[in-house]
């Protein structure tokens, strides 16, 4: 198996995209002003058992999709990009795959996702899966909200979740 990485621009800064022969393994928004620093690859390298090769251009297709998404196009990333789910399994994987089915511009509660993923009552586990997703933005965990309708968090960046929800709601209202 060959692993390679590239950096893909987003409104939140560059994201580290890691690919295998089977598809995208990870899409991670950096917490650093400079996502190219070597320590950012350490975590994913430990999980994969090897350091992904640098591959400028590997994320070009994803970058174009993200550009369209951030311009308001209703992109469903799993229709365009193959996901390699190797870093997540069990209920967390089922939950994230269920999240992929939340329509663009709509939301579901953590409890509703738990039901669809086959474990009613596992709302907290859905929250954990969303928080630990290896696929920031491209698996739309921002569409999963609290049962009271409030957005909740998005890792340490609730403002990013609000931005994504507002982006989709505004684009949907103008189409």
Backbone as a ProteinNet text record, in pm:
[ID]
protein_1_A
[PRIMARY]
XXXXXXXXXXXXXXXXXXXXXXXXXXXXXXXXXXXXXXXXXXXXXXXXXXXXXXXXXXXXXXXXXXXXXXXXXXXXXXXXXXXXXXXXXXXXXXXXXXXXXXXXXXXXXXXXXXXXXXXXXXXXXXXXXXXXXXXXXXXXXXXXXXXXXXXXXXXXXXXXXXXXXXXXXXXXXXX
[TERTIARY]
85.7	0	89.6	56.6	128.9	44.7	107.5	40.6	111.8	32.9	90.8	7.5	69.3	-2.3	16.3	-78.1	-77.2	-148.9	-133.7	-203.8	-307.2	-427.7	-541.3	-594	-608.8	-656.2	-804.9	-838.5	-977.3	-985.8	-1104.6	-1115.8	-1059.4	-1038.5	-986	-834.6	-773.4	-630.4	-611	-486.8	-457.8	-490.1	-540.4	-570.6	-474.8	-436.1	-351.8	-441.2	-421.4	-496.5	-401.9	-439.5	-358.5	-437.9	-372.4	-436	-364.6	-441.5	-385.8	-423.5	-385.9	-426.9	-578.2	-642.9	-787	-870.9	-808.9	-884.1	-826	-906	-858.8	-868	-760.4	-749.8	-780	-740.5	-756.4	-759	-844.3	-848.4	-858	-747.8	-737.6	-703.2	-790.2	-762.8	-656.6	-557.9	-445.8	-481.9	-418.5	-429.2	-311.4	-224.2	-101.8	-113.3	-44.2	-39.1	37.6	125.6	204.5	181.2	84.5	51.5	159.1	261.8	362.8	471.3	465.6	569.9	563.9	679.9	684.7	601.3	587.4	516.6	369.8	313.8	173.9	152	254.3	242.7	265.5	320	354.9	235.4	124.7	7.8	-46.8	-64.6	-116.9	-15.9	111.6	215	214.1	197.6	189.3	70.1	-42.3	-163.1	-152.4	-82.7	-67.3	50.4	144.6	263.4	372.1	354	455.5	426	527.5	512.6	464.6	352.4	305.1	403.7	427.7	514.8	451	535.4	484.6	446.6	327.5	277.1	202.2	276.3	208.3	115.5	-5	-103.6	-198.4	-166.1	-253.4	-391	-397.1	-523.7	-593.9	-549	-606.7	-756	-797.8	-940.8	-1022.8	-973.8	-1042.8	-1045	-936	-930.1	-1036.1	-1055.5	-1158	-1298.4	-1321.2	-1450.4	-1475.2	-1372	-1385.6	-1410.2	-1342.6	-1368.6	-1516.3	-1569.6	-1711.5	-1800.8	-1768.1	-1846	-1848	-1731.1	-1724.3	-1782.4	-1809.9	-1881.5	-2032.4	-2075.5	-2217.8	-2276.3	-2193.3	-2244.8	-2273.2	-2385.6	-2422.8	-2342.2	-2216.2	-2125.8	-2147.2	-2164.8	-2162.7	-2030	-1933.7	-1796.8	-1784.5	-1864.9	-1852.6	-1906.3	-1969.1	-2007.3	-1889	-1785.9	-1673.9	-1539.3	-1526.9	-1399.6	-1419.5	-1330	-1337	-1277.4	-1348.2	-1299.1	-1232.1	-1117.5	-1049.9	-1072.4	-1160	-1205.8	-1113	-991.6	-903	-877.4	-890.6	-859.7	-977.6	-1090.9	-1209.3	-1293.4	-1343.4	-1422.9	-1534.7	-1605.3	-1711.9	-1823.9	-1882.8	-1995	-1954.6	-1833.9	-1789.7	-1793.7	-1751.8	-1756.6	-1901.7	-1987	-2128.8	-2191.4	-2155.3	-2209.5	-2163.6	-2034.9	-1984.2	-2040.6	-2060.5	-2121.4	-2266.9	-2335.5	-2472.6	-2472	-2374	-2362.1	-2348.8	-2279.8	-2263.4	-2398.1	-2501.2	-2632.4	-2720.8	-2672.3	-2750.7	-2746.6	-2862.7	-2864.2	-2797.1	-2740.2	-2674.2	-2772.6	-2728.1	-2812	-2909.3	-2910.3	-2999.7	-2917.2	-2985.2	-2917.7	-2993.9	-2925.8	-2985.3	-2924.2	-2998.4	-2944.8	-2853	-2769.1	-2681.7	-2764.4	-2879.1	-2966.5	-3025.2	-3064.5	-3118.1	-3012.4	-2888.4	-2780	-2756.5	-2763.8	-2744.6	-2847.1	-2970.4	-3075.7	-3043.7	-3008.4	-2976.3	-2854.5	-2758.4	-2636.8	-2659.2	-2779.4	-2813.2	-2798.7	-2776.1	-2762.9	-2839.9	-2972.9	-3050.6	-2996.3	-2991.8	-2938.5	-2789.6	-2723.8	-2578.3	-2541.5	-2621.7	-2597.5	-2458.9	-2415.6	-2282.6	-2172.9	-2192.6	-2093.9	-2088.3	-2203.3	-2205.3	-2123.7	-2142	-2065	-1915.8	-1877.4	-1735.6	-1685.1	-1763	-1723.5	-1707.1	-1799	-1790.9	-1666.8	-1638.7	-1523.1	-1392.4	-1388.1	-1264.2	-1256	-1349.6	-1349.7	-1214.6	-1167.8	-1046.9	-1078.3	-1203.9	-1246	-1317.4	-1244.7	-1301.5	-1365.9	-1478.1	-1553.9	-1610.1	-1528.7	-1575.7	-1671.2	-1666.7	-1777	-1846.1	-1969.5	-2031.2	-2077.8	-1984.2	-2020.2	-2073.6	-2049.9	-2105.8	-2258.2	-2315.6	-2462.2	-2527.7	-2447.8	-2501.5	-2507.4	-2629.1	-2652.6	-2714	-2722.9	-2784	-2934.8	-2994.5	-3139.1	-3221.1	-3164.1	-3237.4	-3225.2	-3156.9	-3142	-3018.8	-2946.9	-2824.7	-2712	-2616.7	-2515.4	-2419.1	-2388.8	-2286.8	-2149	-2052.4	-1914.2	-1868.6	-1748.6	-1685.6	-1539.2	-1510.1	-1377.4	-1361.4	-1252.2	-1227.6	-1270.6	-1346.1	-1380.1	-1529.5	-1613.5	-1756.6	-1785.7	-1697.8	-1718.1	-1708.2	-1628.8	-1620.7	-1750.9	-1807.8	-1934.8	-2043	-2049.5	-2148.6	-2126.4	-2001.2	-1969.1	-2021.8	-1997.5	-2040.5	-2192.4	-2257.8	-2404.4	-2464.5	-2408.5	-2458.1	-2433.2	-2316.8	-2284.5	-2389.7	-2419.3	-2516.5	-2657.5	-2696	-2830.9	-2848	-2749.7	-2758.5	-2760.5	-2676.1	-2673.5	-2804.5	-2860.8	-2986.9	-3101.1	-3097	-3206	-3200.8	-3085.2	-3073.6	-3090.4	-3100.4	-3115.1	-3258.2
-117.8	0	123.2	216.3	342.3	452.7	534.2	648.6	775.2	878.4	1004.4	1118.5	1235.2	1348.1	1474.1	1564.2	1693.5	1790.4	1918.1	2019.4	2085.6	2102	2152.7	2278.4	2388	2511.5	2506.2	2566.2	2586.6	2727.2	2779	2908.8	2907.8	2790.5	2777.7	2760.3	2759.9	2733.5	2603.2	2569.1	2447	2323.8	2221.6	2093.8	1988.8	1897.1	1785.6	1675.5	1640.3	1531.9	1414.9	1298.3	1177.6	1077.2	1021.3	928.1	794.1	688.4	555.1	516.4	396.5	345.5	327.9	316.8	293.3	420.6	535.5	659.1	749.7	846.9	939.7	874.5	882.8	821.3	923.9	1047.4	1150.7	1287.5	1374.3	1514.2	1592.4	1653.7	1711.2	1859.1	1941.5	2084.6	2108	2182.4	2207.9	2306.9	2289.8	2387.9	2484.2	2463.7	2541.6	2642.3	2752.8	2850.3	2793.3	2697.5	2634.3	2483.8	2432.3	2290.2	2200	2256.4	2171.7	2127.7	2172.8	2133.7	1983.4	1919.4	1772.4	1708	1771.3	1705.2	1680.8	1754.3	1732.4	1595.9	1543.4	1411.7	1298.1	1331.1	1226.3	1142.3	1208.1	1133.7	1038.1	1086.3	1000.1	892.3	925.2	826	712.9	746.5	641.8	550.6	609.3	529.4	441.9	491.5	414.4	317.5	343.5	259.3	300.2	412.8	466.2	613	683.1	824.3	835.5	903	921.1	1006.1	966.8	1043.6	1176.9	1278.1	1406.7	1393.2	1438.9	1424.9	1551.3	1657.1	1779.2	1749.2	1799.6	1776.4	1661.6	1578.1	1464.4	1510.1	1628.8	1679.7	1776.4	1786.3	1884.3	1863.8	1740	1714.3	1754.5	1716.9	1752.9	1904.8	1971.9	2117.7	2183.5	2131.7	2187.3	2164.9	2047.2	2019	2111.4	2132	2220.7	2364.3	2408.7	2543.1	2558	2458.9	2462.7	2462.4	2375.7	2367.7	2503.1	2563.1	2689.2	2806	2785.1	2885.4	2859.8	2755.6	2730.5	2617.5	2541.4	2427.9	2311	2242.2	2131.2	2003.7	2007	1894.6	1785.8	1664.5	1546.8	1478.4	1492.7	1451	1302	1218.3	1074.5	1032.5	1125.3	1097.4	1118	1186.4	1224.2	1168.4	1138.8	1096.7	962.2	869.2	741.2	759.5	708.1	712.2	580	586.5	470.4	480.5	396.2	404.6	334.3	301.7	219.3	274.9	404.6	462.8	464.6	412.9	415.3	291.2	230	108.7	101.4	-8.4	-30.2	72.1	105.3	198.1	335.6	379.7	512.1	519.7	415.1	413.3	415.3	333.2	331	468.8	536.5	669.4	768.9	767.1	861.6	831.3	705.6	672.6	720	712.6	765.4	917.1	983.2	1128.5	1168.1	1087.1	1117.1	1128.4	1064.9	1065.4	1183.2	1268.1	1385.7	1479.9	1514.8	1600	1735.6	1785.5	1915	2021.5	2102.4	2209.9	2168.1	2041.1	1993	1947.2	1921.6	1874.7	1756.8	1685.5	1577	1584.6	1535.9	1532.9	1411.6	1418.2	1305.6	1178.8	1192.7	1078	1021.2	1107.4	1060	984.1	1033.5	962.6	826.6	821.6	695.1	590.8	632.9	541.4	490.3	579.7	540.1	448.5	473	391.6	257.4	235.5	105.3	90.9	200.4	193.7	306.2	292.4	395	412.2	532.4	558.2	584.1	578.6	598	738	836.3	973.6	1022.9	990.8	1034.6	970.5	845.4	778.5	842.7	890.9	965.2	1092.6	1161.5	1283	1256.1	1145.4	1108.6	1079	1006	975.2	1103.3	1196.5	1323.7	1402.3	1401.2	1475.2	1415.1	1283.8	1215	1178.9	1225.6	1189.8	1217	1124.6	1153.8	1235	1271.4	1339.3	1471.1	1568.5	1700	1757.4	1820.2	1888.4	1791.9	1702	1619.1	1508.9	1466.5	1392.5	1499.9	1535	1657.2	1648	1623.8	1613.8	1746.3	1854.8	1983.8	1983.3	1889.7	1881.7	1808.6	1757.9	1687.8	1788.3	1804.7	1906.8	1844.2	1923.4	1877.7	1862.7	1784.3	1758.9	1885.3	1986	2111.1	2206.2	2162.8	2243.9	2332.3	2338.4	2420	2343.4	2415.7	2348.2	2260.7	2295.9	2220.3	2263	2179.6	2214.9	2150.8	2182.8	2126	2114.3	2011.3	2005.2	2127.2	2195.4	2316.2	2441.1	2424.1	2537.7	2544.8	2580.5	2591.8	2697.4	2796.6	2898.9	2838.9	2735.4	2667.6	2595.6	2531.8	2461.9	2561.8	2673	2776.6	2827.8	2849.9	2896.7	2798	2669	2567.3	2556.2	2559.3	2553.6	2676.4	2793.2	2916.7	2915.4	2868.6	2860.1	2778	2659.8	2571.9	2629.8	2686.4	2742.6	2861.7	2950.7	3066.8	3025.4	2930.6	2884.9	2816.1	2738.9	2670.3	2770.3	2878.9	2976.5	3061	3067.3	3145.1	3059	2928.3	2841.9	2805.1
0	0	0	-83.1	-91.4	-29	55.6	115.8	69.5	41.1	-0.8	59.2	67.9	126.8	43.1	62.2	-3.3	90.9	65.7	143.6	54.7	109.3	33.1	103.1	28.7	91.6	126.4	239.1	281.6	341.6	364.5	431.9	573.7	629.8	765.9	766.4	650.7	637.6	561.2	537	462.5	545.6	478.1	541.8	488.2	573.8	534.4	479.1	353.7	290	269.6	320.8	307	225.2	125.8	33.1	35.9	11.5	-11.9	-154.4	-192.7	-324.1	-330.8	-213.4	-207.1	-194.4	-169.5	-156.6	-50.9	-9.7	92.5	229.9	304.3	437.2	545.9	521.4	622.6	557.2	610.5	570	699.3	737.7	870.3	863	918	926.1	1032.1	997.1	1086.1	1194.6	1307.2	1414.8	1407.4	1311.7	1299.9	1186.6	1200.7	1091.9	973.3	998.7	892.6	897	818.7	826.4	767	705.3	642.4	739.7	864.2	958.8	983.5	997.6	1003.1	1112.8	1230.4	1339.3	1307.6	1211.7	1176.8	1111.4	1047.5	985.6	1085.4	1202.4	1297.8	1341.4	1376.7	1424.4	1320.3	1198.3	1092.5	1056.9	1061	1029.4	1131	1258.2	1363	1337	1300.7	1279.2	1154.8	1052	927.8	932.7	1022.4	1029.8	931	866	775.1	748	701.3	668.4	524.1	502.1	364.5	283.6	161.7	73.1	39.1	23.1	-22.8	-169.1	-204.6	-341.5	-382.7	-414.2	-458.6	-576.2	-567.9	-673.4	-643.1	-545.3	-513.9	-467	-407.1	-357.3	-450.7	-576	-668.2	-692.4	-715.3	-739.1	-617.1	-499.6	-375.9	-358.2	-392	-380.9	-469.1	-589.7	-679	-622.3	-567	-504.8	-385.8	-305.5	-189.8	-233.3	-339	-391.2	-426.8	-498.4	-536.3	-412	-316.3	-193.2	-122.1	-104.7	-31.9	-110.8	-238.7	-317.6	-314.1	-241.4	-222.6	-304.1	-375.2	-452.5	-358	-378.1	-289.3	-318.6	-284	-309.8	-205.4	-252.4	-165.8	-197.9	-109.3	-137.9	-167.8	-101.2	-125.8	-261.9	-334.8	-473.8	-568.6	-521.1	-606.6	-563	-435.8	-378.3	-308.8	-333.7	-261.2	-121.7	-22.5	114.6	148.3	210.9	266.8	417.6	470.4	609.2	707.2	671.2	753.5	893.2	914.5	1044.7	1140.9	1096.1	1181.7	1153.2	1259.5	1239.5	1343	1344.5	1440.6	1429.3	1544.1	1544.4	1494.2	1525	1479.4	1327.1	1262.1	1115.3	1066.4	1128.5	1090.5	1109.4	1218.1	1244	1137.5	1104.3	1003.9	865.4	835.1	706.3	702.8	816.4	823.8	807.3	864.1	851.1	704.2	626.5	483	412.1	466.5	402.9	444.9	535.2	571.2	451.6	397.7	278.2	301.9	195.3	196.7	244.8	339.6	390.6	499.1	535.6	640.6	760.1	870.9	991.8	1051.1	1138.1	1217.4	1356.1	1453.3	1589	1604.5	1706.6	1736.9	1758.2	1825.4	1850.2	1722.2	1629.7	1501.9	1423	1424.4	1355.2	1421.4	1554.3	1625.8	1580.9	1564.2	1518.3	1378.8	1288.8	1150.8	1146.8	1237.2	1240.6	1309.5	1360.8	1416.5	1565.8	1637.4	1783.1	1850.8	1855.4	1924.8	2067.1	2112.3	2246.1	2249.3	2135.1	2130.2	2081.3	2121.3	2075.2	2116.2	2237.1	2281.3	2196.7	2157.9	2072.2	1934.6	1886.7	1759.3	1775.5	1886.9	1912.8	1913.8	1974.2	1977	1836.2	1758.4	1620.3	1539.7	1558.1	1485.7	1528.3	1657.3	1708.3	1659.4	1644.3	1607.4	1459.5	1379.2	1238.2	1172.4	1090.4	1013.7	887.9	868.7	745.5	775.4	826.1	853.6	728.2	741.5	636.3	531.6	475.3	364.1	407.9	533.9	595.1	679.3	646.7	699.8	844.8	935.3	1076.9	1130.5	1058.1	1100.1	1092.3	1017	1004.2	1121.2	1212.7	1329.2	1444	1497.2	1598.7	1724	1826.7	1952	1935.5	2022.1	2013	2036.3	2102.9	2124.4	2005.1	1900.6	1780.5	1779	1890	1892.3	1823.2	1766.2	1685.5	1763.8	1886.7	1958.1	1910.1	1932.2	1901.5	1771.8	1733.1	1613.5	1650.4	1730.5	1789.7	1878.5	1863.5	1942	1866.5	1758	1672.6	1639.4	1738.3	1708.1	1601.5	1586.8	1484.3	1343.9	1327.4	1197.3	1166.4	1267.4	1247.6	1208.1	1278.2	1247	1105.1	1065.6	930.6	826.2	846.1	749.1	743.3	858.4	860.7	792.9	821.9	759.5	609.1	567.6	424.8	351.7	405.2	338.5	343.6	456.6	468.4	373.6	367.3	278.7	132	95.4	-44.4	-81.6	11.5	-14.6	-30.8	44.6	37.1	-90.2	-154.7	-278.7	-403.9	-385.8	-505.3	-532.7
[MASK]
+++++++++++++++++++++++++++++++++++++++++++++++++++++++++++++++++++++++++++++++++++++++++++++++++++++++++++++++++++++++++++++++++++++++++++++++++++++++++++++++++++++++++++++++

